[in-house]
Amino acid sequence: MQLHDARVVLTGASGGIGLAIAHALCAAGAQVLAVARHPQALLPMLKRYPQHLRWVAADLTVENDRRNVLAAAQAVGGINLLINAAGVNHFAMLEQLDDSEINAMLAVNISAPICLTRLLLPLLKQADSAMVVNVGSTYGSIGYPGYASYCASKFALRGFSEALRRELADTRVSVLYVAPRATRTSMNSAAAQALNEALKANVDDPQAVAQAVVHAIAGDRRELYLGWPERFFVRLNSLLPNLVDRGLRKQLPLIRRLSEKPENERPKS
């Protein structure tokens, strides 16, 4: 896909990876409908790229708001690129979460992108060539303690991407699944940052992830897994999961201790 010809709906556009992708697309000449609940983080770009960037207010877990996104896409004459980059995370052991937190994570990370994609598919199919991009995670391929609900949502997003790609194989709409590793965003709690530091994990800047994503879009890729040795561990987990089990069990005391830090506790009602 030629980025200067892209007409994009981009979710999660006001923070982290989504904001960096919005900047990279506008700089490449794309027309971007940036979907976010609040515009504050987008204001500098809205001033810098007034001909390329528009903000659409939406809570993607709400059906009427998703229909507002559809209406905005129709108003600009259609789209040929949907990027589902909105997501939430919570580093905590499963028993530390309540039902509302689990349901909220699943609603944003998997229900919203599936429902929005279904709603926008007729528009995408009208384009000469189109693409759906789902931003997942390395944790969509490796189940990691302290992230059980998050992993569940990203495993589901990876499966959705694979099935949708096959479902659309006889159309002009392709599907790209992106799996970043740890990324330096405000979505990470202090406890999650402490875990990354203790494990000496590689952490990417959102701008680096965004550049990799736009290159993958331009190259009509099907999958993009970022980082080494993370790509190796994804492969190892698929071939020798028992070996990964033993390695992660050694990290459990550290993971449990950091997940119980005060800043990671839920407010008491």
Stockholm file with secondary structure:
# STOCKHOLM 1.0

chainA/1-269         MQLHDARVVLTGASGGIGLAIAHALCAAGAQVLAVARHPQALLPMLKRYPQHLRWVAADLTVENDRRNVLAAAQAVGGINLLINAAGVNHFAMLEQLDDSEINAMLAVNISAPICLTRLLLPLLKQADSAMVVNVGSTYGSIGYPGYASYCASKFALRGFSEALRRELADTRVSVLYVAPRATRTSMNSAAAQALNEALKANVDDPQAVAQAVVHAIAGDRRELYLGWPERFFVRLNSLLPNLVDRGLRKQLPLIRRLSEKPENERPKS
#=GR chainA/1-269 SS CCGGGCEEEEESTTSHHHHHHHHHHHHTTCEEEEEESCCGGGHHHHHHCTTTEEEEECCTTSHHHHHHHHHHHHHTTCCSEEEECCCCCCCCCGGGSCHHHHHHHHIIIIIHHHHHHHHHHHHHHHSSSEEEEEECCGGGTSCCTTCHHHHHHHHHHHHHHHHHHHHTTTSSEEEEEEECCSBCSTTSCHHHHHHHHHTTCCCBCHHHHHHHHHHHHHTTCSEEECCTTHHHHHHHHHHCHHHHHHHHHTTHHHHHHHHTSGGGSCCCC
#=GC SS_cons         CCGGGCEEEEESTTSHHHHHHHHHHHHTTCEEEEEESCCGGGHHHHHHCTTTEEEEECCTTSHHHHHHHHHHHHHTTCCSEEEECCCCCCCCCGGGSCHHHHHHHHIIIIIHHHHHHHHHHHHHHHSSSEEEEEECCGGGTSCCTTCHHHHHHHHHHHHHHHHHHHHTTTSSEEEEEEECCSBCSTTSCHHHHHHHHHTTCCCBCHHHHHHHHHHHHHTTCSEEECCTTHHHHHHHHHHCHHHHHHHHHTTHHHHHHHHTSGGGSCCCC
//
